[in-house]
Amino acid sequence: MDFYTNASYLDWDEAWDYQPGFTVELKSQPGTLHIVESYDPMMVPPVWLADDPMPHYPHELRVISQSSKYTCPLQPQMATLQPQLCRL
């Protein structure tokens, strides 16, 4: 089986592109920015926006920026003795 032609591989790429917190633009409404609320691969269409009650297909959207919302700090804070957790 060729890994790169497997449908699940493509789904992971799409899930990465539309993570919650990422900023997108509707191609039909250029200049109007939206925040991705959730991506559910079991739903059709799979992308839900925070300020839009209708879900969208990925081909309707353009990713503007990928938030650093889910990143861990590069240097741990030494002021606390508690383990450093990633911000969600």
Jmol script that loads the backbone (N, CA, C; Angstrom):
load data "model"
ATOM      1  N   MET A   1       0.845  -1.184   0.000  1.00  0.00           N
ATOM      2  CA  MET A   1       0.000   0.000   0.000  1.00  0.00           C
ATOM      3  C   MET A   1       0.889   1.245   0.000  1.00  0.00           C
ATOM      4  N   ASP A   2       0.603   2.154  -0.875  1.00  0.00           N
ATOM      5  CA  ASP A   2       1.350   3.409  -0.964  1.00  0.00           C
ATOM      6  C   ASP A   2       0.800   4.397   0.056  1.00  0.00           C
ATOM      7  N   PHE A   3       1.643   4.801   1.002  1.00  0.00           N
ATOM      8  CA  PHE A   3       1.207   5.670   2.089  1.00  0.00           C
ATOM      9  C   PHE A   3       0.688   7.013   1.585  1.00  0.00           C
ATOM     10  N   TYR A   4       1.317   7.574   0.573  1.00  0.00           N
ATOM     11  CA  TYR A   4       0.970   8.912   0.121  1.00  0.00           C
ATOM     12  C   TYR A   4      -0.314   8.980  -0.694  1.00  0.00           C
ATOM     13  N   THR A   5      -0.852   7.853  -1.108  1.00  0.00           N
ATOM     14  CA  THR A   5      -2.132   7.870  -1.803  1.00  0.00           C
ATOM     15  C   THR A   5      -3.267   7.459  -0.883  1.00  0.00           C
ATOM     16  N   ASN A   6      -2.951   7.160   0.357  1.00  0.00           N
ATOM     17  CA  ASN A   6      -3.964   6.771   1.326  1.00  0.00           C
ATOM     18  C   ASN A   6      -4.799   7.994   1.704  1.00  0.00           C
ATOM     19  N   ALA A   7      -6.120   7.846   1.754  1.00  0.00           N
ATOM     20  CA  ALA A   7      -7.016   8.963   2.060  1.00  0.00           C
ATOM     21  C   ALA A   7      -6.789   9.513   3.461  1.00  0.00           C
ATOM     22  N   SER A   8      -6.412   8.672   4.415  1.00  0.00           N
ATOM     23  CA  SER A   8      -6.222   9.161   5.784  1.00  0.00           C
ATOM     24  C   SER A   8      -5.045  10.132   5.865  1.00  0.00           C
ATOM     25  N   TYR A   9      -4.041   9.963   5.008  1.00  0.00           N
ATOM     26  CA  TYR A   9      -2.908  10.888   4.976  1.00  0.00           C
ATOM     27  C   TYR A   9      -3.385  12.281   4.568  1.00  0.00           C
ATOM     28  N   LEU A  10      -4.241  12.363   3.585  1.00  0.00           N
ATOM     29  CA  LEU A  10      -4.762  13.645   3.135  1.00  0.00           C
ATOM     30  C   LEU A  10      -5.625  14.286   4.206  1.00  0.00           C
ATOM     31  N   ASP A  11      -6.372  13.498   4.942  1.00  0.00           N
ATOM     32  CA  ASP A  11      -7.204  14.026   6.013  1.00  0.00           C
ATOM     33  C   ASP A  11      -6.361  14.668   7.106  1.00  0.00           C
ATOM     34  N   TRP A  12      -5.197  14.088   7.412  1.00  0.00           N
ATOM     35  CA  TRP A  12      -4.327  14.671   8.436  1.00  0.00           C
ATOM     36  C   TRP A  12      -3.801  16.020   7.985  1.00  0.00           C
ATOM     37  N   ASP A  13      -3.450  16.154   6.721  1.00  0.00           N
ATOM     38  CA  ASP A  13      -2.990  17.444   6.194  1.00  0.00           C
ATOM     39  C   ASP A  13      -4.086  18.493   6.317  1.00  0.00           C
ATOM     40  N   GLU A  14      -5.283  18.122   5.960  1.00  0.00           N
ATOM     41  CA  GLU A  14      -6.408  19.047   6.032  1.00  0.00           C
ATOM     42  C   GLU A  14      -6.714  19.421   7.481  1.00  0.00           C
ATOM     43  N   ALA A  15      -6.654  18.451   8.378  1.00  0.00           N
ATOM     44  CA  ALA A  15      -6.898  18.721   9.797  1.00  0.00           C
ATOM     45  C   ALA A  15      -5.850  19.680  10.347  1.00  0.00           C
ATOM     46  N   TRP A  16      -4.611  19.572   9.900  1.00  0.00           N
ATOM     47  CA  TRP A  16      -3.559  20.483  10.351  1.00  0.00           C
ATOM     48  C   TRP A  16      -3.822  21.906   9.847  1.00  0.00           C
ATOM     49  N   ASP A  17      -4.262  22.035   8.598  1.00  0.00           N
ATOM     50  CA  ASP A  17      -4.494  23.350   8.002  1.00  0.00           C
ATOM     51  C   ASP A  17      -5.640  24.108   8.648  1.00  0.00           C
ATOM     52  N   TYR A  18      -6.585  23.401   9.246  1.00  0.00           N
ATOM     53  CA  TYR A  18      -7.781  24.049   9.799  1.00  0.00           C
ATOM     54  C   TYR A  18      -7.930  23.779  11.292  1.00  0.00           C
ATOM     55  N   GLN A  19      -6.845  23.967  12.039  1.00  0.00           N
ATOM     56  CA  GLN A  19      -6.889  23.800  13.492  1.00  0.00           C
ATOM     57  C   GLN A  19      -7.651  24.950  14.135  1.00  0.00           C
ATOM     58  N   PRO A  20      -8.286  24.698  15.287  1.00  0.00           N
ATOM     59  CA  PRO A  20      -8.966  25.781  16.005  1.00  0.00           C
ATOM     60  C   PRO A  20      -7.995  26.914  16.325  1.00  0.00           C
ATOM     61  N   GLY A  21      -8.457  28.132  16.116  1.00  0.00           N
ATOM     62  CA  GLY A  21      -7.637  29.308  16.380  1.00  0.00           C
ATOM     63  C   GLY A  21      -6.971  29.880  15.142  1.00  0.00           C
ATOM     64  N   PHE A  22      -6.914  29.127  14.058  1.00  0.00           N
ATOM     65  CA  PHE A  22      -6.305  29.632  12.828  1.00  0.00           C
ATOM     66  C   PHE A  22      -7.239  30.661  12.185  1.00  0.00           C
ATOM     67  N   THR A  23      -6.661  31.651  11.535  1.00  0.00           N
ATOM     68  CA  THR A  23      -7.434  32.687  10.850  1.00  0.00           C
ATOM     69  C   THR A  23      -7.587  32.299   9.387  1.00  0.00           C
ATOM     70  N   VAL A  24      -8.830  32.365   8.905  1.00  0.00           N
ATOM     71  CA  VAL A  24      -9.122  32.029   7.511  1.00  0.00           C
ATOM     72  C   VAL A  24      -9.965  33.135   6.890  1.00  0.00           C
ATOM     73  N   GLU A  25     -10.035  33.098   5.575  1.00  0.00           N
ATOM     74  CA  GLU A  25     -10.836  34.044   4.812  1.00  0.00           C
ATOM     75  C   GLU A  25     -11.728  33.232   3.882  1.00  0.00           C
ATOM     76  N   LEU A  26     -12.990  33.614   3.794  1.00  0.00           N
ATOM     77  CA  LEU A  26     -13.867  32.984   2.815  1.00  0.00           C
ATOM     78  C   LEU A  26     -13.487  33.507   1.437  1.00  0.00           C
ATOM     79  N   LYS A  27     -13.267  32.615   0.489  1.00  0.00           N
ATOM     80  CA  LYS A  27     -12.888  33.041  -0.862  1.00  0.00           C
ATOM     81  C   LYS A  27     -14.001  33.848  -1.520  1.00  0.00           C
ATOM     82  N   SER A  28     -15.256  33.593  -1.122  1.00  0.00           N
ATOM     83  CA  SER A  28     -16.382  34.332  -1.692  1.00  0.00           C
ATOM     84  C   SER A  28     -16.538  35.719  -1.080  1.00  0.00           C
ATOM     85  N   GLN A  29     -15.858  35.973   0.067  1.00  0.00           N
ATOM     86  CA  GLN A  29     -15.913  37.279   0.740  1.00  0.00           C
ATOM     87  C   GLN A  29     -14.495  37.737   1.075  1.00  0.00           C
ATOM     88  N   PRO A  30     -13.703  38.127   0.090  1.00  0.00           N
ATOM     89  CA  PRO A  30     -12.320  38.533   0.355  1.00  0.00           C
ATOM     90  C   PRO A  30     -12.259  39.699   1.342  1.00  0.00           C
ATOM     91  N   GLY A  31     -11.289  39.635   2.249  1.00  0.00           N
ATOM     92  CA  GLY A  31     -11.106  40.688   3.232  1.00  0.00           C
ATOM     93  C   GLY A  31     -11.845  40.454   4.534  1.00  0.00           C
ATOM     94  N   THR A  32     -12.762  39.503   4.570  1.00  0.00           N
ATOM     95  CA  THR A  32     -13.492  39.186   5.793  1.00  0.00           C
ATOM     96  C   THR A  32     -12.804  38.013   6.466  1.00  0.00           C
ATOM     97  N   LEU A  33     -12.252  38.257   7.650  1.00  0.00           N
ATOM     98  CA  LEU A  33     -11.499  37.223   8.355  1.00  0.00           C
ATOM     99  C   LEU A  33     -12.369  36.509   9.375  1.00  0.00           C
ATOM    100  N   HIS A  34     -12.116  35.221   9.532  1.00  0.00           N
ATOM    101  CA  HIS A  34     -12.844  34.381  10.477  1.00  0.00           C
ATOM    102  C   HIS A  34     -11.840  33.522  11.241  1.00  0.00           C
ATOM    103  N   ILE A  35     -12.235  33.074  12.409  1.00  0.00           N
ATOM    104  CA  ILE A  35     -11.417  32.184  13.228  1.00  0.00           C
ATOM    105  C   ILE A  35     -12.020  30.783  13.160  1.00  0.00           C
ATOM    106  N   VAL A  36     -11.184  29.780  12.917  1.00  0.00           N
ATOM    107  CA  VAL A  36     -11.655  28.395  12.889  1.00  0.00           C
ATOM    108  C   VAL A  36     -12.015  27.980  14.313  1.00  0.00           C
ATOM    109  N   GLU A  37     -13.242  27.521  14.490  1.00  0.00           N
ATOM    110  CA  GLU A  37     -13.687  27.043  15.801  1.00  0.00           C
ATOM    111  C   GLU A  37     -13.376  25.563  15.962  1.00  0.00           C
ATOM    112  N   SER A  38     -13.658  24.785  14.922  1.00  0.00           N
ATOM    113  CA  SER A  38     -13.364  23.353  15.006  1.00  0.00           C
ATOM    114  C   SER A  38     -13.283  22.745  13.614  1.00  0.00           C
ATOM    115  N   TYR A  39     -12.637  21.601  13.575  1.00  0.00           N
ATOM    116  CA  TYR A  39     -12.546  20.795  12.354  1.00  0.00           C
ATOM    117  C   TYR A  39     -12.968  19.387  12.742  1.00  0.00           C
ATOM    118  N   ASP A  40     -13.991  18.882  12.079  1.00  0.00           N
ATOM    119  CA  ASP A  40     -14.496  17.547  12.375  1.00  0.00           C
ATOM    120  C   ASP A  40     -14.514  16.740  11.082  1.00  0.00           C
ATOM    121  N   PRO A  41     -13.548  15.823  10.897  1.00  0.00           N
ATOM    122  CA  PRO A  41     -13.474  15.075   9.639  1.00  0.00           C
ATOM    123  C   PRO A  41     -14.672  14.163   9.395  1.00  0.00           C
ATOM    124  N   MET A  42     -15.466  13.921  10.427  1.00  0.00           N
ATOM    125  CA  MET A  42     -16.639  13.067  10.257  1.00  0.00           C
ATOM    126  C   MET A  42     -17.855  13.862   9.779  1.00  0.00           C
ATOM    127  N   MET A  43     -17.745  15.180   9.742  1.00  0.00           N
ATOM    128  CA  MET A  43     -18.843  16.034   9.281  1.00  0.00           C
ATOM    129  C   MET A  43     -18.582  16.463   7.837  1.00  0.00           C
ATOM    130  N   VAL A  44     -19.650  16.704   7.111  1.00  0.00           N
ATOM    131  CA  VAL A  44     -19.541  17.210   5.746  1.00  0.00           C
ATOM    132  C   VAL A  44     -20.472  18.406   5.640  1.00  0.00           C
ATOM    133  N   PRO A  45     -19.931  19.593   5.477  1.00  0.00           N
ATOM    134  CA  PRO A  45     -18.543  20.035   5.431  1.00  0.00           C
ATOM    135  C   PRO A  45     -17.890  20.035   6.818  1.00  0.00           C
ATOM    136  N   PRO A  46     -16.560  19.929   6.878  1.00  0.00           N
ATOM    137  CA  PRO A  46     -15.881  19.687   8.150  1.00  0.00           C
ATOM    138  C   PRO A  46     -15.405  20.900   8.948  1.00  0.00           C
ATOM    139  N   VAL A  47     -15.381  22.108   8.365  1.00  0.00           N
ATOM    140  CA  VAL A  47     -14.783  23.266   9.044  1.00  0.00           C
ATOM    141  C   VAL A  47     -15.879  24.180   9.597  1.00  0.00           C
ATOM    142  N   TRP A  48     -15.815  24.426  10.917  1.00  0.00           N
ATOM    143  CA  TRP A  48     -16.755  25.334  11.580  1.00  0.00           C
ATOM    144  C   TRP A  48     -16.009  26.598  11.971  1.00  0.00           C
ATOM    145  N   LEU A  49     -16.609  27.749  11.682  1.00  0.00           N
ATOM    146  CA  LEU A  49     -16.011  29.037  12.014  1.00  0.00           C
ATOM    147  C   LEU A  49     -16.694  29.613  13.249  1.00  0.00           C
ATOM    148  N   ALA A  50     -15.938  30.384  14.047  1.00  0.00           N
ATOM    149  CA  ALA A  50     -16.446  30.896  15.322  1.00  0.00           C
ATOM    150  C   ALA A  50     -17.629  31.843  15.147  1.00  0.00           C
ATOM    151  N   ASP A  51     -17.638  32.647  14.105  1.00  0.00           N
ATOM    152  CA  ASP A  51     -18.696  33.647  13.947  1.00  0.00           C
ATOM    153  C   ASP A  51     -19.629  33.361  12.769  1.00  0.00           C
ATOM    154  N   ASP A  52     -19.693  32.117  12.347  1.00  0.00           N
ATOM    155  CA  ASP A  52     -20.551  31.735  11.227  1.00  0.00           C
ATOM    156  C   ASP A  52     -21.284  30.450  11.598  1.00  0.00           C
ATOM    157  N   PRO A  53     -22.621  30.456  11.578  1.00  0.00           N
ATOM    158  CA  PRO A  53     -23.373  29.269  12.003  1.00  0.00           C
ATOM    159  C   PRO A  53     -23.327  28.098  11.018  1.00  0.00           C
ATOM    160  N   MET A  54     -22.838  28.331   9.805  1.00  0.00           N
ATOM    161  CA  MET A  54     -22.802  27.260   8.813  1.00  0.00           C
ATOM    162  C   MET A  54     -21.388  26.723   8.646  1.00  0.00           C
ATOM    163  N   PRO A  55     -21.235  25.407   8.528  1.00  0.00           N
ATOM    164  CA  PRO A  55     -19.906  24.829   8.278  1.00  0.00           C
ATOM    165  C   PRO A  55     -19.476  25.084   6.833  1.00  0.00           C
ATOM    166  N   HIS A  56     -18.172  24.934   6.591  1.00  0.00           N
ATOM    167  CA  HIS A  56     -17.622  25.206   5.261  1.00  0.00           C
ATOM    168  C   HIS A  56     -16.699  24.083   4.814  1.00  0.00           C
ATOM    169  N   TYR A  57     -16.577  23.958   3.490  1.00  0.00           N
ATOM    170  CA  TYR A  57     -15.613  23.043   2.893  1.00  0.00           C
ATOM    171  C   TYR A  57     -14.259  23.744   2.817  1.00  0.00           C
ATOM    172  N   PRO A  58     -13.167  22.986   2.917  1.00  0.00           N
ATOM    173  CA  PRO A  58     -11.836  23.598   2.830  1.00  0.00           C
ATOM    174  C   PRO A  58     -11.595  24.375   1.534  1.00  0.00           C
ATOM    175  N   HIS A  59     -12.177  23.939   0.413  1.00  0.00           N
ATOM    176  CA  HIS A  59     -11.941  24.656  -0.845  1.00  0.00           C
ATOM    177  C   HIS A  59     -12.607  26.037  -0.861  1.00  0.00           C
ATOM    178  N   GLU A  60     -13.498  26.313   0.106  1.00  0.00           N
ATOM    179  CA  GLU A  60     -14.139  27.624   0.209  1.00  0.00           C
ATOM    180  C   GLU A  60     -13.301  28.612   1.010  1.00  0.00           C
ATOM    181  N   LEU A  61     -12.234  28.118   1.669  1.00  0.00           N
ATOM    182  CA  LEU A  61     -11.463  28.928   2.608  1.00  0.00           C
ATOM    183  C   LEU A  61     -10.022  29.114   2.158  1.00  0.00           C
ATOM    184  N   ARG A  62      -9.421  30.199   2.617  1.00  0.00           N
ATOM    185  CA  ARG A  62      -7.999  30.467   2.408  1.00  0.00           C
ATOM    186  C   ARG A  62      -7.397  30.703   3.790  1.00  0.00           C
ATOM    187  N   VAL A  63      -6.377  29.949   4.155  1.00  0.00           N
ATOM    188  CA  VAL A  63      -5.724  30.119   5.451  1.00  0.00           C
ATOM    189  C   VAL A  63      -4.898  31.400   5.403  1.00  0.00           C
ATOM    190  N   ILE A  64      -5.163  32.302   6.356  1.00  0.00           N
ATOM    191  CA  ILE A  64      -4.454  33.582   6.421  1.00  0.00           C
ATOM    192  C   ILE A  64      -3.281  33.491   7.381  1.00  0.00           C
ATOM    193  N   SER A  65      -3.527  32.988   8.588  1.00  0.00           N
ATOM    194  CA  SER A  65      -2.432  32.837   9.550  1.00  0.00           C
ATOM    195  C   SER A  65      -2.695  31.638  10.440  1.00  0.00           C
ATOM    196  N   GLN A  66      -1.613  31.013  10.826  1.00  0.00           N
ATOM    197  CA  GLN A  66      -1.683  29.875  11.723  1.00  0.00           C
ATOM    198  C   GLN A  66      -1.262  30.358  13.097  1.00  0.00           C
ATOM    199  N   SER A  67      -2.181  30.312  14.023  1.00  0.00           N
ATOM    200  CA  SER A  67      -1.950  30.814  15.373  1.00  0.00           C
ATOM    201  C   SER A  67      -0.887  30.005  16.096  1.00  0.00           C
ATOM    202  N   SER A  68      -0.170  30.663  16.981  1.00  0.00           N
ATOM    203  CA  SER A  68       0.790  29.960  17.837  1.00  0.00           C
ATOM    204  C   SER A  68       0.132  29.615  19.163  1.00  0.00           C
ATOM    205  N   LYS A  69      -1.163  29.524  19.156  1.00  0.00           N
ATOM    206  CA  LYS A  69      -1.950  29.296  20.363  1.00  0.00           C
ATOM    207  C   LYS A  69      -1.574  28.005  21.079  1.00  0.00           C
ATOM    208  N   TYR A  70      -1.189  26.975  20.353  1.00  0.00           N
ATOM    209  CA  TYR A  70      -0.938  25.672  20.951  1.00  0.00           C
ATOM    210  C   TYR A  70       0.543  25.337  21.066  1.00  0.00           C
ATOM    211  N   THR A  71       1.387  26.332  21.130  1.00  0.00           N
ATOM    212  CA  THR A  71       2.817  26.076  21.239  1.00  0.00           C
ATOM    213  C   THR A  71       3.282  26.188  22.678  1.00  0.00           C
ATOM    214  N   CYS A  72       4.339  25.484  22.992  1.00  0.00           N
ATOM    215  CA  CYS A  72       4.942  25.551  24.324  1.00  0.00           C
ATOM    216  C   CYS A  72       6.047  26.600  24.311  1.00  0.00           C
ATOM    217  N   PRO A  73       6.306  27.232  25.449  1.00  0.00           N
ATOM    218  CA  PRO A  73       7.408  28.202  25.492  1.00  0.00           C
ATOM    219  C   PRO A  73       8.746  27.503  25.275  1.00  0.00           C
ATOM    220  N   LEU A  74       9.691  28.204  24.651  1.00  0.00           N
ATOM    221  CA  LEU A  74      10.998  27.612  24.389  1.00  0.00           C
ATOM    222  C   LEU A  74      11.831  27.495  25.656  1.00  0.00           C
ATOM    223  N   GLN A  75      11.706  28.461  26.561  1.00  0.00           N
ATOM    224  CA  GLN A  75      12.464  28.428  27.804  1.00  0.00           C
ATOM    225  C   GLN A  75      11.492  28.315  28.973  1.00  0.00           C
ATOM    226  N   PRO A  76      11.662  27.307  29.828  1.00  0.00           N
ATOM    227  CA  PRO A  76      10.761  27.178  30.976  1.00  0.00           C
ATOM    228  C   PRO A  76      10.977  28.327  31.948  1.00  0.00           C
ATOM    229  N   GLN A  77       9.926  28.691  32.633  1.00  0.00           N
ATOM    230  CA  GLN A  77      10.036  29.749  33.626  1.00  0.00           C
ATOM    231  C   GLN A  77      10.606  29.158  34.903  1.00  0.00           C
ATOM    232  N   MET A  78      11.681  29.746  35.393  1.00  0.00           N
ATOM    233  CA  MET A  78      12.369  29.219  36.566  1.00  0.00           C
ATOM    234  C   MET A  78      11.774  29.734  37.872  1.00  0.00           C
ATOM    235  N   ALA A  79      10.861  30.698  37.806  1.00  0.00           N
ATOM    236  CA  ALA A  79      10.306  31.283  39.023  1.00  0.00           C
ATOM    237  C   ALA A  79       9.388  30.314  39.757  1.00  0.00           C
ATOM    238  N   THR A  80       8.814  29.367  39.058  1.00  0.00           N
ATOM    239  CA  THR A  80       7.902  28.420  39.698  1.00  0.00           C
ATOM    240  C   THR A  80       8.537  27.044  39.736  1.00  0.00           C
ATOM    241  N   LEU A  81       8.156  26.278  40.719  1.00  0.00           N
ATOM    242  CA  LEU A  81       8.652  24.910  40.827  1.00  0.00           C
ATOM    243  C   LEU A  81       7.685  23.914  40.202  1.00  0.00           C
ATOM    244  N   GLN A  82       6.544  24.407  39.731  1.00  0.00           N
ATOM    245  CA  GLN A  82       5.562  23.537  39.101  1.00  0.00           C
ATOM    246  C   GLN A  82       5.957  23.287  37.653  1.00  0.00           C
ATOM    247  N   PRO A  83       5.579  22.123  37.116  1.00  0.00           N
ATOM    248  CA  PRO A  83       5.907  21.847  35.711  1.00  0.00           C
ATOM    249  C   PRO A  83       5.229  22.855  34.789  1.00  0.00           C
ATOM    250  N   GLN A  84       5.917  23.206  33.724  1.00  0.00           N
ATOM    251  CA  GLN A  84       5.390  24.162  32.752  1.00  0.00           C
ATOM    252  C   GLN A  84       4.484  23.428  31.773  1.00  0.00           C
ATOM    253  N   LEU A  85       3.252  23.876  31.627  1.00  0.00           N
ATOM    254  CA  LEU A  85       2.301  23.270  30.711  1.00  0.00           C
ATOM    255  C   LEU A  85       2.129  24.161  29.494  1.00  0.00           C
ATOM    256  N   CYS A  86       1.767  23.551  28.394  1.00  0.00           N
ATOM    257  CA  CYS A  86       1.480  24.320  27.189  1.00  0.00           C
ATOM    258  C   CYS A  86       0.167  25.058  27.371  1.00  0.00           C
ATOM    259  N   ARG A  87       0.086  26.266  26.805  1.00  0.00           N
ATOM    260  CA  ARG A  87      -1.161  27.025  26.857  1.00  0.00           C
ATOM    261  C   ARG A  87      -2.135  26.464  25.837  1.00  0.00           C
ATOM    262  N   LEU A  88      -3.391  26.361  26.207  1.00  0.00           N
ATOM    263  CA  LEU A  88      -4.427  25.931  25.273  1.00  0.00           C
ATOM    264  C   LEU A  88      -5.376  27.046  24.989  1.00  0.00           C
TER     265      LEU A  88
END
end "model"
wireframe off; spacefill off
backbone 0.3
color backbone group
